[in-house]
């Protein structure tokens, strides 16, 4: 189910353009409009959920599985050195697009100077 006020739902519906990396019947991966490293992707379900906890377990497992596959595929293509899989849940965690969960795939390279430091 799509939400008419959601930017990701508009992308799914084809009302807003996005550069796609991957698409199947259930999921979509696009290039982040404000990439923090080269190749920064966002992977999400074609169903709108406001919060992570609303996503059914099976769908969550598929999303995680696809995200890992896409991350591994992309870092080989980019010859990157590593990656982050990152989920922001809630405004306190800097989550602005309320189509959750969406997973950021952030390719990393030695010397890229990006600081993501949860330890
Ligand atoms: Zn949505």
Backbone and ligand atoms as CSV (ligand in chain L), in Angstrom:
chain,resi,resn,atom,element,x,y,z
A,1,UNK,N,N,0.846,-1.197,0.000
A,1,UNK,CA,C,0.000,0.000,0.000
A,1,UNK,C,C,0.885,1.252,0.000
A,2,UNK,N,N,0.566,2.186,-0.899
A,2,UNK,CA,C,1.365,3.398,-1.012
A,2,UNK,C,C,0.733,4.542,-0.230
A,3,UNK,N,N,1.576,5.476,0.186
A,3,UNK,CA,C,1.133,6.656,0.922
A,3,UNK,C,C,1.312,7.873,-0.002
A,4,UNK,N,N,0.232,8.590,-0.296
A,4,UNK,CA,C,0.316,9.683,-1.279
A,4,UNK,C,C,1.229,10.839,-0.874
A,5,UNK,N,N,1.595,10.919,0.414
A,5,UNK,CA,C,2.451,12.019,0.866
A,5,UNK,C,C,3.921,11.626,0.986
A,6,UNK,N,N,4.242,10.416,0.537
A,6,UNK,CA,C,5.584,9.873,0.769
A,6,UNK,C,C,6.417,9.930,-0.517
A,7,UNK,N,N,7.614,10.473,-0.419
A,7,UNK,CA,C,8.475,10.619,-1.599
A,7,UNK,C,C,8.871,9.246,-2.171
A,8,UNK,N,N,9.129,8.272,-1.306
A,8,UNK,CA,C,9.500,6.948,-1.821
A,8,UNK,C,C,8.306,6.285,-2.522
A,9,UNK,N,N,7.108,6.484,-1.981
A,9,UNK,CA,C,5.914,5.936,-2.633
A,9,UNK,C,C,5.697,6.594,-3.998
A,10,UNK,N,N,6.009,7.874,-4.090
A,10,UNK,CA,C,5.890,8.566,-5.382
A,10,UNK,C,C,6.903,8.010,-6.385
A,11,UNK,N,N,8.069,7.669,-5.909
A,11,UNK,CA,C,9.084,7.047,-6.782
A,11,UNK,C,C,8.591,5.671,-7.238
A,12,UNK,N,N,8.051,4.889,-6.312
A,12,UNK,CA,C,7.512,3.565,-6.649
A,12,UNK,C,C,6.416,3.689,-7.704
A,13,UNK,N,N,5.559,4.701,-7.544
A,13,UNK,CA,C,4.435,4.901,-8.468
A,13,UNK,C,C,4.866,5.526,-9.786
A,14,UNK,N,N,6.128,5.947,-9.881
A,14,UNK,CA,C,6.625,6.553,-11.110
A,14,UNK,C,C,6.266,8.029,-11.241
A,15,UNK,N,N,5.804,8.633,-10.143
A,15,UNK,CA,C,5.429,10.060,-10.180
A,15,UNK,C,C,6.628,10.972,-9.972
A,16,UNK,N,N,7.679,10.418,-9.378
A,16,UNK,CA,C,8.919,11.163,-9.148
A,16,UNK,C,C,10.059,10.333,-9.714
A,17,UNK,N,N,10.963,10.990,-10.416
A,17,UNK,CA,C,12.100,10.300,-11.032
A,17,UNK,C,C,13.155,9.962,-9.988
A,18,UNK,N,N,13.764,8.804,-10.159
A,18,UNK,CA,C,14.919,8.451,-9.341
A,18,UNK,C,C,15.798,7.546,-10.178
A,19,UNK,N,N,17.084,7.575,-9.900
A,19,UNK,CA,C,17.998,6.685,-10.610
A,19,UNK,C,C,17.973,5.334,-9.900
A,20,UNK,N,N,17.489,4.327,-10.599
A,20,UNK,CA,C,17.316,3.009,-9.987
A,20,UNK,C,C,18.567,2.145,-10.152
A,21,UNK,N,N,18.852,1.392,-9.107
A,21,UNK,CA,C,19.944,0.421,-9.173
A,21,UNK,C,C,19.398,-0.993,-9.300
A,22,UNK,N,N,18.260,-1.243,-8.651
A,22,UNK,CA,C,17.662,-2.578,-8.637
A,22,UNK,C,C,16.154,-2.438,-8.441
A,23,UNK,N,N,15.399,-3.344,-9.082
A,23,UNK,CA,C,13.960,-3.360,-8.852
A,23,UNK,C,C,13.424,-4.765,-9.086
A,24,UNK,N,N,12.545,-5.217,-8.206
A,24,UNK,CA,C,11.759,-6.424,-8.470
A,24,UNK,C,C,10.312,-6.127,-8.058
A,25,UNK,N,N,9.483,-7.166,-7.943
A,25,UNK,CA,C,8.067,-6.924,-7.647
A,25,UNK,C,C,7.841,-6.316,-6.261
A,26,UNK,N,N,8.786,-6.570,-5.342
A,26,UNK,CA,C,8.570,-6.173,-3.949
A,26,UNK,C,C,9.486,-5.068,-3.439
A,27,UNK,N,N,10.651,-4.911,-4.079
A,27,UNK,CA,C,11.658,-3.985,-3.535
A,27,UNK,C,C,12.259,-3.113,-4.630
A,28,UNK,N,N,12.797,-1.996,-4.182
A,28,UNK,CA,C,13.434,-1.051,-5.092
A,28,UNK,C,C,14.708,-0.530,-4.424
A,29,UNK,N,N,15.760,-0.379,-5.205
A,29,UNK,CA,C,16.986,0.264,-4.713
A,29,UNK,C,C,17.301,1.427,-5.642
A,30,UNK,N,N,17.482,2.595,-5.051
A,30,UNK,CA,C,17.777,3.802,-5.835
A,30,UNK,C,C,19.061,4.445,-5.306
A,31,UNK,N,N,19.659,5.286,-6.151
A,31,UNK,CA,C,20.798,6.085,-5.700
A,31,UNK,C,C,20.282,7.220,-4.823
A,32,UNK,N,N,20.887,7.379,-3.648
A,32,UNK,CA,C,20.488,8.449,-2.730
A,32,UNK,C,C,20.684,9.804,-3.421
A,33,UNK,N,N,19.702,10.678,-3.255
A,33,UNK,CA,C,19.763,11.985,-3.921
A,33,UNK,C,C,20.860,12.866,-3.316
A,34,UNK,N,N,21.232,12.598,-2.072
A,34,UNK,CA,C,22.343,13.311,-1.422
A,34,UNK,C,C,23.389,12.302,-0.944
A,35,UNK,N,N,24.133,11.725,-1.885
A,35,UNK,CA,C,25.048,10.637,-1.504
A,35,UNK,C,C,26.144,11.099,-0.555
A,36,UNK,N,N,26.447,10.290,0.470
A,36,UNK,CA,C,27.565,10.651,1.357
A,36,UNK,C,C,28.862,9.968,0.924
A,37,UNK,N,N,28.745,8.925,0.086
A,37,UNK,CA,C,29.923,8.420,-0.631
A,37,UNK,C,C,29.443,8.031,-2.024
A,38,UNK,N,N,30.402,7.803,-2.932
A,38,UNK,CA,C,30.052,7.391,-4.285
A,38,UNK,C,C,29.314,6.057,-4.232
A,39,UNK,N,N,28.160,5.977,-4.877
A,39,UNK,CA,C,27.410,4.733,-4.953
A,39,UNK,C,C,26.423,4.519,-3.819
A,40,UNK,N,N,26.212,5.540,-2.995
A,40,UNK,CA,C,25.273,5.462,-1.859
A,40,UNK,C,C,23.860,5.114,-2.368
A,41,UNK,N,N,23.353,3.962,-1.918
A,41,UNK,CA,C,22.034,3.477,-2.343
A,41,UNK,C,C,21.054,3.474,-1.177
A,42,UNK,N,N,19.771,3.470,-1.504
A,42,UNK,CA,C,18.721,3.270,-0.506
A,42,UNK,C,C,17.816,2.150,-1.021
A,43,UNK,N,N,17.599,1.141,-0.178
A,43,UNK,CA,C,16.789,-0.027,-0.534
A,43,UNK,C,C,15.525,-0.013,0.304
A,44,UNK,N,N,14.372,-0.215,-0.344
A,44,UNK,CA,C,13.117,-0.201,0.420
A,44,UNK,C,C,12.057,-1.072,-0.228
A,45,UNK,N,N,11.094,-1.443,0.608
A,45,UNK,CA,C,9.943,-2.224,0.172
A,45,UNK,C,C,9.006,-1.362,-0.654
A,46,UNK,N,N,8.239,-1.997,-1.513
A,46,UNK,CA,C,7.204,-1.275,-2.258
A,46,UNK,C,C,5.924,-1.122,-1.446
A,47,UNK,N,N,5.957,-1.559,-0.203
A,47,UNK,CA,C,4.866,-1.294,0.744
A,47,UNK,C,C,5.301,-0.186,1.694
A,48,UNK,N,N,4.401,0.730,1.957
A,48,UNK,CA,C,4.717,1.821,2.876
A,48,UNK,C,C,4.451,1.400,4.317
A,49,UNK,N,N,5.483,1.500,5.147
A,49,UNK,CA,C,5.327,1.352,6.593
A,49,UNK,C,C,5.919,2.593,7.224
A,50,UNK,N,N,5.226,3.131,8.192
A,50,UNK,CA,C,5.699,4.330,8.854
A,50,UNK,C,C,6.894,4.026,9.753
A,51,UNK,N,N,6.861,2.860,10.397
A,51,UNK,CA,C,7.924,2.487,11.327
A,51,UNK,C,C,8.461,1.097,11.030
A,52,UNK,N,N,9.693,0.860,11.444
A,52,UNK,CA,C,10.356,-0.423,11.248
A,52,UNK,C,C,9.513,-1.570,11.799
A,53,UNK,N,N,8.956,-1.363,12.992
A,53,UNK,CA,C,8.241,-2.454,13.675
A,53,UNK,C,C,6.981,-2.907,12.937
A,54,UNK,N,N,6.479,-2.086,12.004
A,54,UNK,CA,C,5.262,-2.452,11.268
A,54,UNK,C,C,5.526,-3.461,10.157
A,55,UNK,N,N,6.774,-3.587,9.741
A,55,UNK,CA,C,7.069,-4.479,8.616
A,55,UNK,C,C,6.982,-5.939,9.060
A,56,UNK,N,N,6.206,-6.768,8.327
A,56,UNK,CA,C,6.131,-8.182,8.681
A,56,UNK,C,C,7.518,-8.853,8.633
A,57,UNK,N,N,7.695,-9.826,9.501
A,57,UNK,CA,C,8.996,-10.476,9.662
A,57,UNK,C,C,9.558,-11.017,8.341
A,58,UNK,N,N,8.722,-11.673,7.551
A,58,UNK,CA,C,9.196,-12.266,6.286
A,58,UNK,C,C,9.716,-11.199,5.331
A,59,UNK,N,N,8.991,-10.089,5.295
A,59,UNK,CA,C,9.395,-8.994,4.414
A,59,UNK,C,C,10.714,-8.378,4.901
A,60,UNK,N,N,10.824,-8.241,6.201
A,60,UNK,CA,C,12.060,-7.735,6.820
A,60,UNK,C,C,13.251,-8.624,6.438
A,61,UNK,N,N,13.043,-9.917,6.535
A,61,UNK,CA,C,14.131,-10.856,6.215
A,61,UNK,C,C,14.533,-10.730,4.743
A,62,UNK,N,N,13.536,-10.598,3.872
A,62,UNK,CA,C,13.837,-10.423,2.441
A,62,UNK,C,C,14.586,-9.120,2.189
A,63,UNK,N,N,14.143,-8.071,2.854
A,63,UNK,CA,C,14.795,-6.767,2.683
A,63,UNK,C,C,16.261,-6.843,3.112
A,64,UNK,N,N,16.515,-7.487,4.240
A,64,UNK,CA,C,17.893,-7.615,4.723
A,64,UNK,C,C,18.721,-8.447,3.754
A,65,UNK,N,N,18.124,-9.513,3.266
A,65,UNK,CA,C,18.825,-10.411,2.354
A,65,UNK,C,C,19.169,-9.701,1.035
A,66,UNK,N,N,18.207,-9.007,0.485
A,66,UNK,CA,C,18.445,-8.274,-0.768
A,66,UNK,C,C,19.476,-7.170,-0.554
A,67,UNK,N,N,19.407,-6.505,0.571
A,67,UNK,CA,C,20.357,-5.425,0.842
A,67,UNK,C,C,21.785,-5.960,0.905
A,68,UNK,N,N,21.952,-7.088,1.526
A,68,UNK,CA,C,23.292,-7.678,1.570
A,68,UNK,C,C,23.759,-8.047,0.161
A,69,UNK,N,N,22.888,-8.676,-0.613
A,69,UNK,CA,C,23.270,-9.050,-1.985
A,69,UNK,C,C,23.661,-7.827,-2.812
A,70,UNK,N,N,22.854,-6.780,-2.705
A,70,UNK,CA,C,23.130,-5.576,-3.494
A,70,UNK,C,C,24.426,-4.905,-3.034
A,71,UNK,N,N,24.657,-4.891,-1.726
A,71,UNK,CA,C,25.886,-4.284,-1.201
A,71,UNK,C,C,27.111,-5.036,-1.717
A,72,UNK,N,N,27.041,-6.366,-1.664
A,72,UNK,CA,C,28.189,-7.168,-2.118
A,72,UNK,C,C,28.421,-6.972,-3.618
A,73,UNK,N,N,27.320,-6.931,-4.373
A,73,UNK,CA,C,27.417,-6.729,-5.823
A,73,UNK,C,C,28.001,-5.353,-6.137
A,74,UNK,N,N,27.484,-4.343,-5.453
A,74,UNK,CA,C,27.911,-2.986,-5.792
A,74,UNK,C,C,29.367,-2.722,-5.423
A,75,UNK,N,N,29.817,-3.214,-4.270
A,75,UNK,CA,C,31.221,-2.903,-3.925
A,75,UNK,C,C,32.200,-3.592,-4.880
A,76,UNK,N,N,31.780,-4.737,-5.431
A,76,UNK,CA,C,32.636,-5.358,-6.455
A,76,UNK,C,C,32.673,-4.489,-7.709
A,77,UNK,N,N,31.502,-4.022,-8.123
A,77,UNK,CA,C,31.434,-3.174,-9.326
A,77,UNK,C,C,32.244,-1.889,-9.148
A,78,UNK,N,N,32.151,-1.302,-7.950
A,78,UNK,CA,C,32.827,-0.027,-7.690
A,78,UNK,C,C,34.272,-0.211,-7.253
A,79,UNK,N,N,34.650,-1.464,-7.015
A,79,UNK,CA,C,35.965,-1.756,-6.425
A,79,UNK,C,C,36.161,-0.966,-5.121
A,80,UNK,N,N,35.091,-0.915,-4.324
A,80,UNK,CA,C,35.171,-0.269,-3.014
A,80,UNK,C,C,35.796,-1.243,-2.020
A,81,UNK,N,N,36.149,-0.730,-0.844
A,81,UNK,CA,C,36.857,-1.543,0.146
A,81,UNK,C,C,35.954,-2.107,1.234
A,82,UNK,N,N,34.722,-1.597,1.334
A,82,UNK,CA,C,33.797,-2.058,2.369
A,82,UNK,C,C,32.478,-1.319,2.224
A,83,UNK,N,N,31.579,-1.533,3.173
A,83,UNK,CA,C,30.289,-0.818,3.106
A,83,UNK,C,C,29.630,-0.777,4.467
A,84,UNK,N,N,28.715,0.151,4.626
A,84,UNK,CA,C,27.784,0.161,5.755
A,84,UNK,C,C,26.408,-0.225,5.240
A,85,UNK,N,N,25.667,-0.979,6.070
A,85,UNK,CA,C,24.218,-1.118,5.913
A,85,UNK,C,C,23.634,-0.363,7.097
A,86,UNK,N,N,22.836,0.647,6.803
A,86,UNK,CA,C,22.416,1.548,7.868
A,86,UNK,C,C,20.906,1.783,7.816
A,87,UNK,N,N,20.262,1.680,8.982
A,87,UNK,CA,C,18.832,1.971,9.095
A,87,UNK,C,C,18.652,3.060,10.137
A,88,UNK,N,N,17.903,4.083,9.777
A,88,UNK,CA,C,17.554,5.125,10.732
A,88,UNK,C,C,16.081,4.945,11.103
A,89,UNK,N,N,15.810,4.740,12.371
A,89,UNK,CA,C,14.420,4.608,12.826
A,89,UNK,C,C,14.096,5.778,13.726
A,90,UNK,N,N,13.199,6.641,13.260
A,90,UNK,CA,C,12.731,7.750,14.099
A,90,UNK,C,C,13.520,9.028,13.874
A,91,UNK,N,N,12.890,10.138,14.148
A,91,UNK,CA,C,13.514,11.440,13.923
A,91,UNK,C,C,14.773,11.621,14.772
A,92,UNK,N,N,14.789,11.038,15.960
A,92,UNK,CA,C,15.966,11.148,16.812
A,92,UNK,C,C,17.181,10.492,16.167
A,93,UNK,N,N,16.921,9.562,15.265
A,93,UNK,CA,C,17.995,8.872,14.544
A,93,UNK,C,C,18.151,9.442,13.137
A,94,UNK,N,N,17.764,10.685,12.959
A,94,UNK,CA,C,17.929,11.412,11.694
A,94,UNK,C,C,17.171,10.784,10.535
A,95,UNK,N,N,16.031,10.140,10.837
A,95,UNK,CA,C,15.224,9.546,9.779
A,95,UNK,C,C,14.187,10.550,9.318
A,96,UNK,N,N,14.354,11.029,8.092
A,96,UNK,CA,C,13.453,12.060,7.587
A,96,UNK,C,C,12.384,11.499,6.661
A,97,UNK,N,N,12.726,10.475,5.884
A,97,UNK,CA,C,11.739,9.879,4.988
A,97,UNK,C,C,10.971,8.821,5.768
A,98,UNK,N,N,9.664,9.036,5.920
A,98,UNK,CA,C,8.868,8.154,6.765
A,98,UNK,C,C,8.340,6.972,5.959
A,99,UNK,N,N,9.248,6.267,5.362
A,99,UNK,CA,C,8.964,5.037,4.622
A,99,UNK,C,C,10.010,4.058,5.136
A,100,UNK,N,N,9.697,3.487,6.310
A,100,UNK,CA,C,10.694,2.690,7.014
A,100,UNK,C,C,10.266,1.234,7.039
A,101,UNK,N,N,11.213,0.350,7.159
A,101,UNK,CA,C,12.637,0.670,7.112
A,101,UNK,C,C,13.112,0.891,5.686
A,102,UNK,N,N,14.035,1.796,5.510
A,102,UNK,CA,C,14.806,1.825,4.274
A,102,UNK,C,C,16.269,1.693,4.667
A,103,UNK,N,N,16.972,0.956,3.877
A,103,UNK,CA,C,18.343,0.601,4.238
A,103,UNK,C,C,19.317,1.352,3.344
A,104,UNK,N,N,20.217,2.075,3.976
A,104,UNK,CA,C,21.275,2.759,3.230
A,104,UNK,C,C,22.429,1.793,3.017
A,105,UNK,N,N,22.859,1.682,1.773
A,105,UNK,CA,C,24.099,0.976,1.453
A,105,UNK,C,C,25.126,2.063,1.150
A,106,UNK,N,N,26.136,2.137,1.995
A,106,UNK,CA,C,27.121,3.216,1.892
A,106,UNK,C,C,28.489,2.597,1.616
A,107,UNK,N,N,28.921,2.602,0.361
A,107,UNK,CA,C,30.227,2.035,0.049
A,107,UNK,C,C,31.345,2.841,0.718
A,108,UNK,N,N,32.365,2.144,1.170
A,108,UNK,CA,C,33.502,2.815,1.817
A,108,UNK,C,C,34.793,2.485,1.092
A,109,UNK,N,N,35.679,3.450,1.107
A,109,UNK,CA,C,37.009,3.275,0.535
A,109,UNK,C,C,38.033,3.739,1.562
A,110,UNK,N,N,39.151,3.073,1.612
A,110,UNK,CA,C,40.225,3.548,2.485
A,110,UNK,C,C,40.537,4.992,2.117
A,111,UNK,N,N,40.633,5.832,3.132
A,111,UNK,CA,C,41.001,7.232,2.887
A,111,UNK,C,C,39.853,8.126,2.479
A,112,UNK,N,N,38.597,7.632,2.549
A,112,UNK,CA,C,37.484,8.504,2.116
A,112,UNK,C,C,37.106,9.556,3.165
A,113,UNK,N,N,37.646,9.420,4.360
A,113,UNK,CA,C,37.463,10.424,5.429
A,113,UNK,C,C,36.034,10.590,5.931
A,114,UNK,N,N,35.118,9.687,5.557
A,114,UNK,CA,C,33.772,9.748,6.110
A,114,UNK,C,C,33.815,9.259,7.563
A,115,UNK,N,N,33.073,9.961,8.432
A,115,UNK,CA,C,33.033,9.550,9.841
A,115,UNK,C,C,31.651,9.007,10.199
A,116,UNK,N,N,31.533,7.687,10.313
A,116,UNK,CA,C,30.347,7.060,10.905
A,116,UNK,C,C,30.909,6.266,12.063
A,117,UNK,N,N,30.560,6.628,13.253
A,117,UNK,CA,C,31.353,6.157,14.388
A,117,UNK,C,C,30.520,5.622,15.554
A,118,UNK,N,N,29.642,4.620,15.314
A,118,UNK,CA,C,28.890,4.092,16.450
A,118,UNK,C,C,29.703,3.152,17.335
A,119,UNK,N,N,30.807,2.619,16.826
A,119,UNK,CA,C,31.704,1.690,17.552
A,119,UNK,C,C,30.953,0.484,18.017
L,1,ZN,ZN,ZN,6.124,5.395,1.325
